[in-house]
Amino acid sequence: MLIPVRPSQRLHLLSLLRSAQFLDMDTSAGPSLFPLHRCKTIHLVRHAQGIHNVDGDKNYKAYMSPEYFDAQITPLGWQQVDNLRKHVHESGLVKRIDLVIASPLLRTLQTAVGVFGGEGYTDRMDVVPLMVANAGNSGRAAISSLNCPPIVAVELCREHLGVHPCDKRRNISDYQFLFPAVDFSLIESDEDTWWKADIRETKEELAARGLKFLNWLWTREEKEIAIVTHSGFLFHTLSAFGNDCHPLVKKEICKHFANCELRSMVIVDRNMIGFDPSTTNYPGKIPSGLDLPSDVVDAKDEERT
């Protein structure tokens, strides 16, 4: 289950109560309640404007152009990054995030380090930068890896695979030079073996990969995670959710993301995929003593009569 939350809210209130005017439309309407340790907060981010978005908005065939191979962020895209960075710092969100996951393409890596990375980098022998200066012809200064959440690249949250050169990645060894402090250890192949020039991943395959990614999140111990990914991946993955909600909530979950939009959600482990114990539950009865509840006494009394 996936539940949207307002970015400004603290995300431990997991009940989603529909408006009273809709209650008689659906007998399942009402609040939802789940154990906190069965939940994770995810902050979904679409990458900033890429060079392929500009021409692709005018002519869809532009996405087929080899010149947009692994498209980088535009100067306007970097302005979008700066504004989102300002938001996550002013809201205090960056201090709550335990982990940042990024799709291993240039535009998502640039967005991830630009939004969630440290401040300006100063050359030090003992600390490598998150991004070297002018990575991807960005014209930007190097970005520090200090005082920021760890960033890890994950292949499962890549964009719609195949045919479009903008969605083909470089070799991981190339990215490691550009983004030295990003963790690429979860990616198995240096070369891009997922992208095919003549085979486009179907929408159903993309949605299935998205669900696999969300299930994989339960193997992570982090409770609050930012995910920097792509429009197609987000839309087709999230469209599988919200069918048991009010139509406006469904729309809030899966409508298309704007460039550099951040949307906060709560995912719920209803099938006990994860193994995270509660860090806040307390067993009570310490020291032990008699504590028979009154409603149990009433029930026993009813049985006797």
N, C-alpha and C positions, 0 to 999 in steps of 0.2 A: 504494500500500500504506500502511496505517496501523497503527502498533504502539503499544500502551499501555506507559507507564513509570510507576514509582512516583514521586510528587511529590518525595520526599526524595533521589532518586538524581540524580547528574549524568547528563545525557541523551545522552552521546556513545557509550554502549555499546549498539549497535543489534541485537545478537544476542538472539533470543528462543528459549530452549531449553526444549522441553517435558519434563515429568517422565518419567523412564525407564520408569515403569509403563505409559505410553501409546505408547512408541516402536513397538511391534509392531502397533499399530492402524492406522497410516498410514505408507506407505512414504515420504511426503514430510516426515515429522517430522524435526526437527533445527534447528540454528541457521540464521538468515538473516544474510547479510553484504552490506553495501552501502557504496559510497564515501561518506564523510562529507559531501562537498560536494553530494551528491545528496539530502540529507536536511534537513528542518527540524523543529524542536521547536515544538509548539503546545500551549498551555495552554487548555483549553476550560472555559468558565465559564457556567453558567446564571444568569440574573439572580436577584436576591434576591426575596423574597415580594412580590407585587404585590397591590393591593386586589382585583383580579379573581380571584386564586388563593383567597382566603378564602371568598367566596361560591360560586365555581365548584367548590370541593371538596365543598360541601354539595349543590349543585344545578347540573348541567352547563348548564342553560338560562341561568344567570347570565352566561355568556360572551356571550350575545346582547344583553345590556343596554347601551343607549347610554351609561349613566352610567359605564361602565368604559372609555370611549374613551381610548386611549393611557394605560393604567393606570399609576399611579405606585407607588412602593415604600411599603409599610406601615411603621409604627414598628418592628415586629418585623423587617421586611426590612432596615432600617438597622442593627439589631443584628447581623444575619447579615453585612452588609457589613463592619462593624467587626471581626468575628471573622475573616473571610477576609483582611482587610487585615493584621491582626496576624500571621496565618500566612505570608503572602507576604513580610512583612518579616523575621520571625524565621527563616524558612528561607533567606533570601537570594535568593529567587526574583525579587523586584522589581528587583534590581540586574542580573539577567541578561536581562531582557526588553527587546528592542529596539523593540517596537511593540505597542500595544494597539489591537485592532479591535473596534468596538462596532456592534451593530445600531442603526439610527437611530430607536429608540423611547425614550420617557421612562424606563422602568424599566431598560433596558440601559445607557443613558447614565448614569443615576444610579449604577448598580452599578459601571460601569467607572471613573468618576472617584472614587467613594468607596473602591474597593479599590486602584487603581493611581495615584491622583493624589498631589499633593504634600501638605505639611502645611497647617496653618491659613493662610488668605490674609490678607495685610496690604496695604491699599490702596497701590498704586504706580502712577504714571503710565506707567511703561515696561513693566509686566507685567500682562496680563489674567488673570483667574481661569479655572480649568477649569469651575467651576460657581459661579453667583452665589448669594448667601444665599437660603434658602427656595425654591429651585428646585423646581417641582412640589409646592408646599405641604409641603415636606419638614421645615421647621422646623430645617434644618441650616445651619451657618455656611458661608460661601464656602470653596471648595477651591482651593489654589494650583496653578499650572501649573509651578512650579519643582521641580527635582530629581526628575523622574518621566519615564517613557517617553512619547513622543508618542501621542496618542489620535486615531484616525481613524474616522469613521463610514462603513460600507459597507452598501449596500442588499441585496446578495446574501445576507447572513446574517440576514435578517429572519425572523420567525415565519411559520407557515402563513398564507398570504394569503387574504383575503376573508371576508365574512359576519360574523365576530366583531369588534365595534367596538374591543375592547381591543388588536387587532393592527393597527389603522389609525394611521398616524403623523400628527403635526401638520405644518404647513409648516416647511421647513428654516429659514426666517427666524425662526420662533419659537424653535427650538432654539438658533440662533446667539446669541440674546439670553440664554438660560438657561445655555448652555455656551460662553462666548466663545472659549476656547482649544482647543476640539475642532475638528478639521479636517473640514469637511463638503464639501470641494471635489470629492470623487469622486461626489457625488450630483447627478444631472443636472437633476432637476425640483424646484422649490420645493414644489409640491403633491404629494400622494400619488397617483400615477397607477397604482400597482401593485395597490392594494386595491380590490376590487369588492364592493358591498353584497350582490349576489345570486349571486355566483360564488365557490365555494370551491376553492382550489388543490388538485389531487389529490395524494395521497401520492407518486405517481410523479413528478409535476412538481416537488414539493418536494425529493425526493431528487436529481433531475437538477440543480436549482438549487444544492443543496449540493455536488454534485460539481464544478459550474462554479466555485463559490467556492473549493474546495480547489485546483483547477487555477490559478485566478487568483493564489493565494498564491505560485506560482512566478514571477510577474512582479515580486514584491517581493524586494529584496536582503536584507531582515532575515532572520536565521536562527532567532531565538527569538521567538515571537509569542503574545500572549494574545488570546483571542477571547471576547467577552462576548455571548452570544446567548440562544437560547430552547430550551425543552424539545422541542417538536415538530421544530424545525429540526435539533437535535442527534440525536434518536432516528432520524429517517428518513434523515438523511445517513449516520450511522455504521452503520446496519443493513446498508448495502451492503458493509461491510468485515468481515473476520475469518472468512469462509467457509472459508478454507484453514487455519484455526487450530484448536486444541483447543476444544471447546465452552465451556469455562470462560473461555478467552481471548476468544472471541467475545462472551460475556456481559459480560466486563469492558469491552469496547470500547463496546457499544451499549445497555446497560441505561439506563433512564430516569435523568436527572439530578435530584437534589434541588435546591431553591432554594439558590443561592450555592455549589453544589458545584464544585470545580475538579478536572479530570482531565487529566493530562499525556500526550501522545502524540507519536510521531515519524511524520511522513509522508515517504514515499520517492518520489523522482522517477524511476520506472522507465522512462519514455518520453522522457526528456531534454527536458521542457517548458521547464525553466529553463536559465539560462546562467551560473550562479554558478561561478566558478573556485574551486579549492581554495585555502585560505589556509594550509594546514598541510603539504601534499605537498611533497616536495623531490626534484628529479630525480636527484641523485647523480652520480657519475662527474665530480666537479669537484675537482681537475683530472682530465682524461681519462687512462685507463690500461687495460691489458688486464684483462678481467674475465669470461672465458668460464666459465660455471657448470659444476660437475663433472657434473651430471646431463645436460647437453648433450653433454659428452665421452663419457659412458657410452652415450648414445643413438647417437652417431656410431659408437662402437666396435661396438655391436650390429649396426648396419647393415652394417658392413664384414664381420662374421663370419657 
